Amino acid sequence: MASFCLTKSRSFIIQTLKSNKTSTNRTSYIHNNVSSSPLPVSEHAYYSHKNVSIVFNHSFKSIYVSRRLHSTTSVDELPAEAPLQQVLDFPGGKVKFTPKLTFASGATKERVHCYRVLDDNGQMLTDSDSLGINKELAVKLYTNMLTLEVMDTIFYEAQRQGRISFYATTTGEEAINIASAAALNNNDFVFPQYREPGVLLWRGFSLQEFAHQLFGNKYDYGKGRQMPIHYGSKKLNYITVASTVATQIPHAVGAAYSLKMEKQDSCSITYFGDGGTSEGDFHGAMNFAAVMEVPVIFFCRNNGWAISDGVAVKGKAYGVPSIRVDGNDALAIYNAVSEARKMAITEQTPVLIEALTYRAGHHTTSDDSTRYRPVEEIQRWRDDQNPVKRFRKWIESKGWWTDEAESQHYSSIRKQLAQAIQVAERIEKPPVADMFNDVYDVPPKNLTAQEALLRKTVKKHVQDFPSDVPL
């Protein structure tokens, strides 16, 4: 019976697609909206009913409906889009930029525009004085982005040398890390995915602390129990990373609810990828946050590679103020997160930020992304949309940065990282007991028996176990 139903459904879909093949409305829609898509037209599936057009591809589903804005700005007051170089050719179709910072909580008639402050050449699209970015803050933003970039390079090389077992870079997403962190308060709780070490860096996590975690030695706060890059810091309100997709999102909402009940002047923020928005955890969290009106920021890094819709529309579906931002524009990120934090706390509301970006590195050291995306595409994003280069152009135009300062900072960070690695890899591992403690007040008999068996096995087969693990 199930097989019969599936066969009938398949036949119906094929017939429907064939019947729509000659639709003039559909053809016009294809020509106007998806001609720039990475997939050929023949690989898209289309559905047309009552003048509502839906396009499916590997990244987005675009739905055009009515519009309502979460701001005092009317639709008529919105400025016209800058005509030149203000369109991003993003997977799923082109996205228009806007210099207007507007959070929408209702449906829109067209694809959500993308908030941007700096163009590709580091030139301002709006009044820089209104952003409140002085020289000190700008230089700190840039030096932290550069530090994160160098840190990724050195630790990635360390993994390739076999000195650590695993690593994941933030290449192409440095602005998201650093600029969002700069807009937060250290009292705000961070629930990361696994590509936000820059938030920790901004809050004062040292290069040595990063190295201790990557090498899993006795100074690792996780006691060697986690994979590399699964950082955490109770002191810095940075909840330990978990690889499971989207599970951190409901936790962030729960923390925000607690902050609300305690009337704290702070919020929580959770980071996740576009693929995570297809998980039930995301939708359950959005629903709870909207109903309970909690101060939480949902920050989605949309790099266009998960099979998902544009993300801002999902926030608006729950009545949550949402915005789409250029994820490679540090000033846009800083401004959007600053405003989102203010809204979350003063209005006691969840806020969603969708940052359009591109993972310019491999997913992890276990991945070769050139197997599923062209090398030319990666290089184009690394060159034309590089967030670090773009921000440097801006601070150089202000007279706040020089080649000499760049060289000195780069050299200093490389030396610090080399020393941190040498120190971390010489320190012994956590004792065997740390595999069994911190769970039960009084360990149960079966766990005690397991520990005894492990110790006996290590002593019997000493050649098969690391020599730097204390029994």
N, C-alpha and C positions, 0 to 999 in steps of 0.2 A: 504493500500500500504506500509506504513512504517513498519507495523507488518510483512508483507510478506518479505520485504528486510532484516529485522533483522533475520528472521528465516533462510533465504537463507545464510546470512553471517555466522550465527552460524554453519550451516551445513558444509559450506566450511572450516571454521576453524578446526572443528572436523576431517574432512576428511584429511586436511593437516597434522594435528598432527599425525593421524594414519599412513599416508603414510611415515612420517619421522621417524616412530618408530624404524625401522630396520636400520637406517642410521649408517654405521660404523664410518663415520667422526664425527657424533653427539655424538655417544657413547664414542669415544675417547676423545672428548672435555669435556664431562661430567666428565669422570674419572680424567682428568688432571686439571680441573679448578674449579669444584664446589663440589667436594666430601666433603669439609669442611663446606659447607653452612648449616645454621641453619635449612633450610627447607629440607625435604626428596626429593629425586630426582623426585618422582612422582608429586610433587607440583610445579615443574618448567615448564615453557612453552618454547619451543625451536623453532628457525627458522633458516634454513640453506639455503643459496643461493650464488652461485659463490664463495665458500670457505670463506664466511664471516659468522662467528658464533655469534649469539646474545643470551644471557641468561637473562631471566627475573626472579628476585626473589623479596623479600620484600625490598631490599635495592639498588641493583645496576644493571645496564645494561652495560656489558663490550663489547666494540667494538674495534677490532684490525685493525688499518690502518697504514699509513706511519708516519714518525717521523721527526720533525724539532725542534731545540732547540733555545731558546732565551738566548744565551750566547756565549762567544767566545770559549767555550769548545766543541770540536768535540765529536761525539758519541764514536769514538775509544779511546779517552782520558779518558772517564769515568771509574772510578775505579771499580774493581770487588766487588760484594756485600760480606760483611762479612758472612761467612758460618753458624755460630752458633747463634741461637736465634735472627736472624735478619729478621723474618717473623712475621707479625701481623695477627692473626686469626680474621679478621674483618667481620662483616655481609656482605655477598655478595661474600666472598672468601678471600683467603690469599693475603696479600700485602707485597711485599719485601721492606726492608729498604735500604736506601743509605746514606752515609755520605757526599755526594756531594750536595752542594746547587746550584741547577739549575732550572731556570724558563723557561718553554717550552711554545712557542706560536703557535705551530703547532701540527699536529697529531702524535701519537706514535704507534709503532708496537705492543707494549704490555701494560699491565695495568701500569698506572703511579706509579712509585716507591715513597716511603715515606721518606722524609728527616728526619734524626735523628742524635742527637749529643750524648745523654746519653742513655745507654742501660737500661734494667729493673732494674739492680743492681746499677745504678748511676755511671757506669764506662764510661769514655770518649771514643768515637769512632774516634775522630779526635784530632788534636793539640789544646789544650785548650788556648794556648797563642794567637792563631789566632782569637779567639772570642772577645778578649778585655774585659773579665769579671774579674774585680778585686774583692777583698774581700768586699769592701764597697757596691758595686752594688749587689754582690751575696747575702750578708746578708740582704740587703733591699728587694731583690726579695723574699727571703724565709720568712722573717717576715711578709711581706704583704700577701703572700699566706696563712700563718698560721693565720693571723688576719681575713682574709676572711673566712677561714674554721670555726673559732670559732664564728664569727659573724653570719654565717648561722645557726650554732647549736643553739645559744641563741635566735635569732629571730624566728627560727622555733618552738622552745619550747614556746616562747611567744604567737605564734599563737595558738598552741595547748591548751594553758591555757585560750584562749579567750580574750587575751589582745589586739591583733590586728586581723584584719579580714582575712588576706591573706598573703601568702609569697611563694617565689620560691627560691630554693637554687642553688648554682653553684657547688655543690659537684661533684668532678671529673674533673672540668673544671677550676680549680684555676690557672693553668699555662697559659691557654689561656688568662684569664683576666689580670693577673699581668705582665707576660712577654711581651705581646703585648703592654700594656700601657707603660712599661719601654722603649720600642724601639721608642716610638713616642715623639713628642715635644708638650708642652702644648698649642702651637698655632695651632696645628692640630685639626680639628673639628671631633667630635665623634658622629656618628649616630648609637646608640645601638639598639639591639633587647630588651630583658628584662633580660638577664642573664649575664650582664657585669658590675655589681656594682664594681668589682675589679678595673676597669679602673678609676672610680671616686675615689676610695680609694687611688690609687696610686697618683692621682693628688691633693690630699689633702682634699677631702671631709671627714669631721669628723664623728666619730661614733654617735655623738649627732645629726648631720644633717641627717644621715640615720634614726635615731629614730624619729625625727620630721616628716619626710615624711611618715614613716610607721604608725604613729599615727594620721596623718592628722591634726595636730594642727596649731595654727596661725603662727608658725614659719616655716611651710612647704612652700617651694618656690612655690609649685603648689596650695597653698591656699586650700588644702583639696579636690581638684576637681578630683584628680587622684586616682586610686587604689594604695594600697601599692606596693612597689618595682618599681613604675613608676617614677624613679628619673630624675632629670634634674638640670643643673647648667649653667647659662649663664656665670658666672665668669670662669668656668673651660672648656668652649666650649664643653659641653656635652649636646646634644639635648635631650629634654624630651622623655622618653620611650613611645611608643604606642604599644598596644597589637596586633594591626592588622598586619597580616603576610606580611612582605616584603615591606611595604609602605615606610620605611625609606631609602630604597636603591636608588630610583630615587632622593630623597632629597640630599643624599650624593653626587651624581653625579652633581646635580645642584650647590651645594656649591663648589665643586671642579672646576667647570667651572668658577665660580666667582673668585676663588683664582687664576686661570690661567689668566683671563683677567686683574686682578689687579697686576699680576706679584709678588705674594706673595711667600715667601720661606716656604711654608707649604702645607699640603695636607688634604684630608678628609679620614676618614675610616668608613666603615659601617659593622656591625656585623649581622649575620643572621644564621639560621639553614639550614640544607640540604633540608628540606621541602620547604623553601622559594624560592629555585631555580627552583621550578616548577610553580611559580607564574609569571604572565605577567610583574609585576613590575620589577622583576629581569632581565628579558630578554630585556625589554625596556631600563632599566638603563645600561645594558652591551653594548647594541647597541649604545646608545648615547655617553657613555664614550669612546668606541673604535673609533667612528667616529670623535668626537671632541678632542680626545687625552687629556683627563683631568687627573690631579693628584689625583686619588682616589684609595684606597685599599679596595677591596672586601674581607672580612674575613668571611669564612663559617665554622661554627662548625658542622662537619659531625659526628653525633653519630650513624648513620646507621639505624635509626628507621623510617625515612620518606620513602615513596615509591618514590625513586629518583635514578638517576644515580650517579656514582662518579662525583664529582663536578668540579675537575680540567679540565676534558675534555670539560665542557661547556664553561669555560673561553677561552680555545684554539680555540673553534669553532668560537669565535668572534675575534680571533687574539690577545687576551689579554695574556700577559705573566702570566703563572700560575704555581703553585707549590703545591705539597701535602706534608704536614708536620705532624709529630707525635705531636698531640695536648696535650699529657701528658708529653712532654719533654720541660721544660721551656727554656733551652738553645737553642733548635732548633727553638722554637717560637720567641724568642728574636732575633736570628740571621736572620731569614726569614723576620720578620717585619722590622728590620733595613735596610736590603737590599731592600725590597719592597718600603719602604719610600724613600730611596735614588733614586731608579729608577723612582718612580712616579714624583718626583720633578725635578730631573736633566734631565730626558728624556721626561717629560711631557707625561706620559702614565698611563693608568689604570693597576692595578696588582691584580690578584686573588690568595688568599691563602686558601687552603682547609686543615683544621686541623682535622685529624682523632682522635676522642675522644669518651667519653662515659658518658652520664648523669647518674651518680651513685646514684642520689637522685630521688625522685618522681618528676614528671613534675611540680607540684605545691602542695600546701597543700590541694587542692581539688582532688588530684589524688592518686590512689594506684597502682603503677606500677607493683606490684607483680601479678596483675591480667592478665598482658599480657607479662611478662618476668619472667624467673626462678630466684628465690632468689639466687641460686648458681651462676648464671651468674653475678648478681649484685655484689656479694661478691668477685668473682674472679677479677673483674675490680677494686674494692675498694682496694684489697690487692696487686695483681700483677702489676697493671697499675696505681697505685695511684701517681699522679704527685707531691704531696707534699712530700711523703715519698721518692720518687726517687731523688728529688732535695736535700733533707736533707742528703741522703747518700753521695751525691757528695760533699757538703760543709763540711760535717764531715770528709771526706777523705782528704780534703785540710787543716783540722785543724782550720776551721773558725766557727765551731758551736759545742756546747756541750749540754749534757742533762740538765745541770744547766741553761744555757741560754734559752733552750726550756721551762723549767718549769717556769722561771721568766716571760717570755713573755706571755705564756699562761695564767698565773694567772693574770697578769696586764690587759690583754685585757678583760678577763671575768669580772673583777671589773669595768672597764670603761663602758662596755656594760650594766651591771646591773644598774649602776648609770644613764646612758643615758636613759634607759627605764623608770626608776622612774621619771626622770625629764620630759620626753616627755609626759607621760600619765597624768601628773598633770596640764599641760598647757591647757588652754581653746581652743576650736575649733575656726576656722575663723568665722567672723560674717556672718549672712545670706546674707548681701549685696554682699559678694564675689561670690555668686552663679550667680550674674547678671551683674557684672561689667567686665571691661577689654575686651569687645567685641565691643560695640558701643561707639562713642564719646558722642552722645546723645541717651540714650535708647529709643526705640520706645514705643508707648503707650501699645501695647500688653504685652511687657516684664515688664513694670512698673506695669501693672495690675496683672500680675502673682506674682510679688514680694509682692504686697499689700495683695493678697489673701493668700500667704504662711504665712506672718506675722500674719494675722488674724486667720488662722487655728492653728498655733502653740500656740497662746494665748488662744484659745478656748479649745484645747485638749493638754494642757501642759504635762499631764501624759504620752503621747505617743511620746514625743520628748526628746532628750538628754537635760539635764539641763545645760550643759556647752557650749551651742551654743548661743552666744550673738545675740539678735535681733537688 
